[in-house]
Amino acid sequence: QVQLVESGGGLVQAGGSLRLSCAASRITFSINTMAWYRQAPGKERESVAFISSSGGSTNYADSVKGRFTISKDNAKNIVYLQMNSLKPEDTAVYYCYAPTYRAWGRGTQVTVSS
């Protein structure tokens, strides 16, 4: 069974930065697309960023383009989300997702204060 464990969330002021990590087990990382999603209170879960199996291709939601960067370390089975210039509207629970396995992590809370 695929396991995804997120870490790195927390409370930060607007304009600050955080780096989220997602450690994966029981998955061949190098041949799998990975993704980050988020869900704010009272809202539906939305996609934030995708990265291809090789790491050579990425895709971002318009709301985070230019501020967030997704990357992955295939040797360590970790996918990262570097979040810069954070805004209060980025406040949400952030989830790691492995599309091939339809597997979700439990999420990590990110709170951005104004």
GROMACS elastic network, one bead per residue, 0.5 to 0.9 nm:
[ bonds ]
;  ai    aj funct       b0    kb
    1    25     6  0.83820   500
    1    26     6  0.63819   500
    1    27     6  0.85226   500
    1   103     6  0.89666   500
    2    24     6  0.72293   500
    2    25     6  0.58961   500
    2    26     6  0.50004   500
    2    27     6  0.60517   500
    2    98     6  0.86746   500
    2   101     6  0.74053   500
    2   103     6  0.66737   500
    2   104     6  0.88073   500
    3    23     6  0.80750   500
    3    24     6  0.56513   500
    3    25     6  0.52370   500
    3    26     6  0.67089   500
    3    27     6  0.81204   500
    3   103     6  0.75178   500
    3   104     6  0.78948   500
    3   105     6  0.70145   500
    4    22     6  0.62697   500
    4    23     6  0.56856   500
    4    25     6  0.66677   500
    4    96     6  0.67930   500
    4    97     6  0.77081   500
    4    98     6  0.83152   500
    4   103     6  0.75570   500
    4   104     6  0.64886   500
    4   106     6  0.76625   500
    5    21     6  0.80446   500
    5    22     6  0.53284   500
    5    23     6  0.52309   500
    5    24     6  0.65828   500
    5    25     6  0.88044   500
    5    95     6  0.89573   500
    5    96     6  0.76888   500
    5   104     6  0.87687   500
    5   105     6  0.54311   500
    5   106     6  0.68074   500
    5   107     6  0.76122   500
    5   108     6  0.88869   500
    6     9     6  0.83041   500
    6    20     6  0.69771   500
    6    21     6  0.55372   500
    6    23     6  0.64977   500
    6    24     6  0.89438   500
    6    94     6  0.81978   500
    6    95     6  0.70953   500
    6    96     6  0.66395   500
    6   105     6  0.64384   500
    6   106     6  0.71209   500
    6   107     6  0.58877   500
    6   108     6  0.59458   500
    7    19     6  0.86260   500
    7    20     6  0.57404   500
    7    21     6  0.52593   500
    7    22     6  0.64406   500
    7    23     6  0.83780   500
    7   107     6  0.80060   500
    7   108     6  0.60429   500
    7   109     6  0.89047   500
    8    18     6  0.70166   500
    8    19     6  0.59148   500
    8    21     6  0.61171   500
    8    22     6  0.88743   500
    8   108     6  0.72136   500
    8   109     6  0.86211   500
    8   110     6  0.85383   500
    9    18     6  0.70595   500
    9    19     6  0.75589   500
    9    20     6  0.62247   500
    9    21     6  0.88147   500
    9    93     6  0.85423   500
    9    94     6  0.81257   500
    9   107     6  0.89610   500
    9   108     6  0.53183   500
    9   109     6  0.52401   500
    9   111     6  0.79432   500
   10    18     6  0.79216   500
   10   108     6  0.79766   500
   10   109     6  0.61503   500
   10   110     6  0.50415   500
   10   111     6  0.61312   500
   10   112     6  0.84061   500
   11   109     6  0.83236   500
   11   110     6  0.61525   500
   11   112     6  0.59058   500
   11   113     6  0.73372   500
   12    15     6  0.83213   500
   12    16     6  0.60743   500
   12    17     6  0.72699   500
   12    18     6  0.77540   500
   12    86     6  0.80886   500
   12   110     6  0.78971   500
   12   111     6  0.63298   500
   12   112     6  0.50194   500
   12   113     6  0.62681   500
   13    16     6  0.55807   500
   13    17     6  0.84787   500
   13    86     6  0.76461   500
   13    87     6  0.80975   500
   13    88     6  0.82188   500
   13   111     6  0.83149   500
   13   112     6  0.53540   500
   13   114     6  0.61622   500
   14    17     6  0.85380   500
   14    85     6  0.69421   500
   14    86     6  0.53069   500
   14    87     6  0.50242   500
   14    88     6  0.62603   500
   14   112     6  0.56903   500
   14   113     6  0.56745   500
   14   114     6  0.53229   500
   15    84     6  0.70520   500
   15    87     6  0.64046   500
   15   112     6  0.86777   500
   15   114     6  0.88693   500
   16    83     6  0.83361   500
   16    84     6  0.61674   500
   16    85     6  0.54763   500
   16    86     6  0.55003   500
   16    87     6  0.82795   500
   16   112     6  0.83075   500
   17    82     6  0.75081   500
   17    83     6  0.54057   500
   17    85     6  0.62195   500
   17    86     6  0.61770   500
   18    81     6  0.82292   500
   18    82     6  0.61853   500
   18    83     6  0.52642   500
   18    84     6  0.67548   500
   18    86     6  0.82492   500
   18   110     6  0.85710   500
   19    80     6  0.68030   500
   19    81     6  0.55953   500
   19    83     6  0.59276   500
   19    84     6  0.85412   500
   20    79     6  0.83165   500
   20    80     6  0.55107   500
   20    82     6  0.63940   500
   20    83     6  0.78775   500
   20    94     6  0.85391   500
   20   108     6  0.82551   500
   21    78     6  0.65875   500
   21    79     6  0.58381   500
   21    81     6  0.65179   500
   21    82     6  0.87421   500
   21    96     6  0.86156   500
   22    77     6  0.83058   500
   22    78     6  0.53996   500
   22    79     6  0.51800   500
   22    80     6  0.62986   500
   22    81     6  0.85786   500
   22    95     6  0.86166   500
   22    96     6  0.62556   500
   22   105     6  0.80826   500
   23    76     6  0.80608   500
   23    77     6  0.60458   500
   23    79     6  0.67660   500
   23    80     6  0.89159   500
   24    27     6  0.66371   500
   24    28     6  0.89988   500
   24    29     6  0.77750   500
   24    76     6  0.86718   500
   24    77     6  0.55327   500
   24    78     6  0.61898   500
   24    79     6  0.81741   500
   25    28     6  0.82993   500
   25    29     6  0.86749   500
   25    77     6  0.72462   500
   26    29     6  0.88974   500
   27    30     6  0.88056   500
   27    31     6  0.89448   500
   27    32     6  0.81700   500
   27    77     6  0.81168   500
   27   101     6  0.87880   500
   28    31     6  0.60324   500
   28    32     6  0.67947   500
   28    74     6  0.84949   500
   28    77     6  0.79979   500
   29    32     6  0.53809   500
   29    33     6  0.79856   500
   29    34     6  0.84301   500
   29    53     6  0.71510   500
   29    72     6  0.87903   500
   29    73     6  0.84629   500
   29    74     6  0.55649   500
   29    75     6  0.80431   500
   29    76     6  0.86285   500
   29    77     6  0.56135   500
   29    78     6  0.81666   500
   30    33     6  0.83156   500
   30    53     6  0.53911   500
   30    54     6  0.61393   500
   30    55     6  0.84489   500
   30    73     6  0.85894   500
   30    74     6  0.52298   500
   30    75     6  0.79588   500
   30    77     6  0.80528   500
   31    52     6  0.83600   500
   31    54     6  0.70159   500
   31    74     6  0.89294   500
   32    51     6  0.88507   500
   32    52     6  0.68928   500
   32    54     6  0.80153   500
   32    98     6  0.74190   500
   32    99     6  0.80239   500
   32   100     6  0.69286   500
   33    50     6  0.70858   500
   33    51     6  0.56670   500
   33    54     6  0.81224   500
   33    55     6  0.82474   500
   33    97     6  0.89965   500
   33    98     6  0.66943   500
   33    99     6  0.67629   500
   33   100     6  0.74180   500
   34    49     6  0.85543   500
   34    50     6  0.58569   500
   34    51     6  0.55039   500
   34    52     6  0.67469   500
   34    53     6  0.73157   500
   34    72     6  0.84221   500
   34    79     6  0.73621   500
   34    96     6  0.75599   500
   34    97     6  0.60156   500
   34    98     6  0.50331   500
   34    99     6  0.66520   500
   34   100     6  0.86308   500
   35    47     6  0.76526   500
   35    48     6  0.74974   500
   35    49     6  0.55729   500
   35    51     6  0.62554   500
   35    52     6  0.88614   500
   35    70     6  0.82843   500
   35    79     6  0.83156   500
   35    95     6  0.83568   500
   35    96     6  0.59413   500
   35    97     6  0.50770   500
   35    98     6  0.64347   500
   35    99     6  0.75308   500
   36    46     6  0.88618   500
   36    47     6  0.63323   500
   36    48     6  0.54429   500
   36    49     6  0.53002   500
   36    50     6  0.65758   500
   36    70     6  0.82586   500
   36    79     6  0.89744   500
   36    80     6  0.88624   500
   36    81     6  0.76127   500
   36    94     6  0.68447   500
   36    95     6  0.56221   500
   36    97     6  0.59623   500
   36    98     6  0.88966   500
   37    45     6  0.66186   500
   37    46     6  0.54644   500
   37    49     6  0.70473   500
   37    50     6  0.89897   500
   37    93     6  0.84089   500
   37    94     6  0.57404   500
   37    95     6  0.50834   500
   37    96     6  0.64182   500
   37    97     6  0.71814   500
   38    44     6  0.85304   500
   38    45     6  0.55024   500
   38    46     6  0.55021   500
   38    47     6  0.64877   500
   38    48     6  0.66658   500
   38    90     6  0.86824   500
   38    91     6  0.87881   500
   38    92     6  0.58773   500
   38    93     6  0.54359   500
   38    95     6  0.57882   500
   38    96     6  0.87064   500
   38   107     6  0.84532   500
   39    42     6  0.82752   500
   39    43     6  0.62848   500
   39    44     6  0.59638   500
   39    46     6  0.62938   500
   39    47     6  0.89209   500
   39    91     6  0.85149   500
   39    92     6  0.51979   500
   39    93     6  0.53152   500
   39    94     6  0.65920   500
   39    95     6  0.81141   500
   40    43     6  0.53531   500
   40    44     6  0.72695   500
   40    45     6  0.73344   500
   40    46     6  0.89060   500
   40    89     6  0.84369   500
   40    90     6  0.80413   500
   40    91     6  0.63800   500
   40    93     6  0.63783   500
   40    94     6  0.87978   500
   41    44     6  0.83659   500
   41    91     6  0.86700   500
   41    92     6  0.69246   500
   41    93     6  0.85126   500
   43    46     6  0.86246   500
   46    61     6  0.87412   500
   47    50     6  0.80421   500
   47    60     6  0.80187   500
   47    61     6  0.66834   500
   48    59     6  0.83585   500
   48    60     6  0.57535   500
   48    61     6  0.51302   500
   48    62     6  0.85950   500
   48    63     6  0.82717   500
   48    64     6  0.71549   500
   48    68     6  0.87137   500
   48    94     6  0.89066   500
   49    58     6  0.71281   500
   49    59     6  0.54972   500
   49    61     6  0.62912   500
   49    64     6  0.84891   500
   49    68     6  0.82679   500
   49    69     6  0.79878   500
   49    70     6  0.65119   500
   49    81     6  0.83199   500
   50    57     6  0.82116   500
   50    58     6  0.54786   500
   50    59     6  0.51168   500
   50    60     6  0.65850   500
   50    70     6  0.71753   500
   51    54     6  0.80450   500
   51    55     6  0.56734   500
   51    56     6  0.74848   500
   51    57     6  0.57556   500
   51    59     6  0.66038   500
   51    70     6  0.66726   500
   51    71     6  0.69185   500
   51    72     6  0.77787   500
   51    79     6  0.88463   500
   52    56     6  0.63167   500
   52    57     6  0.52313   500
   52    58     6  0.63540   500
   52    59     6  0.88573   500
   53    56     6  0.77620   500
   53    57     6  0.82946   500
   53    72     6  0.88583   500
   53    74     6  0.86028   500
   54    57     6  0.75636   500
   54    72     6  0.85997   500
   54    74     6  0.80890   500
   55    58     6  0.72263   500
   55    70     6  0.88799   500
   55    71     6  0.65996   500
   55    72     6  0.63224   500
   55    73     6  0.83772   500
   55    74     6  0.85022   500
   58    69     6  0.86728   500
   58    70     6  0.72135   500
   58    71     6  0.83585   500
   59    65     6  0.87236   500
   59    70     6  0.86101   500
   60    63     6  0.80937   500
   60    64     6  0.66050   500
   60    65     6  0.58004   500
   60    66     6  0.89283   500
   60    68     6  0.80506   500
   60    69     6  0.84067   500
   60    70     6  0.85806   500
   61    64     6  0.56612   500
   61    65     6  0.63078   500
   62    65     6  0.53004   500
   62    66     6  0.88454   500
   63    66     6  0.89066   500
   63    67     6  0.87541   500
   63    90     6  0.89971   500
   64    67     6  0.54378   500
   64    68     6  0.56351   500
   64    69     6  0.87582   500
   64    83     6  0.85143   500
   64    90     6  0.86476   500
   65    68     6  0.62155   500
   65    69     6  0.82152   500
   66    69     6  0.78066   500
   66    84     6  0.87050   500
   67    82     6  0.82191   500
   67    83     6  0.61106   500
   67    84     6  0.51194   500
   67    85     6  0.60859   500
   67    86     6  0.76783   500
   68    81     6  0.66874   500
   68    82     6  0.54757   500
   68    84     6  0.60312   500
   68    85     6  0.84903   500
   68    86     6  0.89079   500
   69    80     6  0.79668   500
   69    81     6  0.56433   500
   69    82     6  0.50305   500
   69    83     6  0.66135   500
   69    84     6  0.85007   500
   70    79     6  0.72801   500
   70    80     6  0.56114   500
   70    82     6  0.63821   500
   70    83     6  0.88040   500
   71    78     6  0.86094   500
   71    79     6  0.57637   500
   71    80     6  0.52105   500
   71    81     6  0.66085   500
   71    82     6  0.81713   500
   72    75     6  0.89039   500
   72    76     6  0.85469   500
   72    77     6  0.74421   500
   72    78     6  0.56971   500
   72    80     6  0.58857   500
   72    81     6  0.88063   500
   73    76     6  0.54568   500
   73    77     6  0.58383   500
   73    78     6  0.53203   500
   73    79     6  0.62618   500
   73    80     6  0.82325   500
   74    78     6  0.67384   500
   74    79     6  0.81813   500
   75    78     6  0.80475   500
   76    79     6  0.88393   500
   79    96     6  0.83340   500
   83    86     6  0.65839   500
   84    87     6  0.89594   500
   86    89     6  0.82611   500
   86    90     6  0.64972   500
   86    91     6  0.87490   500
   86   112     6  0.67585   500
   87    90     6  0.53892   500
   87    91     6  0.75804   500
   87   112     6  0.61283   500
   87   113     6  0.77928   500
   87   114     6  0.75550   500
   88    91     6  0.56423   500
   88   111     6  0.73173   500
   88   113     6  0.56893   500
   88   114     6  0.59692   500
   89    92     6  0.80656   500
   89   111     6  0.89838   500
   89   112     6  0.75526   500
   90   110     6  0.75738   500
   90   111     6  0.74520   500
   90   112     6  0.67138   500
   91    94     6  0.89162   500
   91   109     6  0.78197   500
   91   110     6  0.53959   500
   91   112     6  0.54504   500
   91   113     6  0.83833   500
   92   108     6  0.84554   500
   92   109     6  0.60806   500
   92   110     6  0.55153   500
   92   111     6  0.66096   500
   92   112     6  0.88523   500
   93   107     6  0.58130   500
   93   108     6  0.53887   500
   93   110     6  0.59853   500
   93   111     6  0.84806   500
   94   106     6  0.87177   500
   94   107     6  0.52115   500
   94   108     6  0.52890   500
   94   109     6  0.62308   500
   94   110     6  0.70099   500
   95   104     6  0.67253   500
   95   105     6  0.57644   500
   95   106     6  0.66110   500
   95   108     6  0.66742   500
   96   103     6  0.83653   500
   96   104     6  0.58514   500
   96   105     6  0.53132   500
   96   106     6  0.80177   500
   96   107     6  0.69338   500
   97   101     6  0.86156   500
   97   102     6  0.70504   500
   97   103     6  0.57300   500
   97   105     6  0.65869   500
   98   101     6  0.56740   500
   98   102     6  0.57111   500
   98   103     6  0.52220   500
   98   104     6  0.66530   500
   98   105     6  0.89018   500
   99   103     6  0.67422   500
   99   104     6  0.87198   500
  100   103     6  0.78883   500
  101   104     6  0.88048   500
  104   107     6  0.81465   500
  105   108     6  0.87623   500
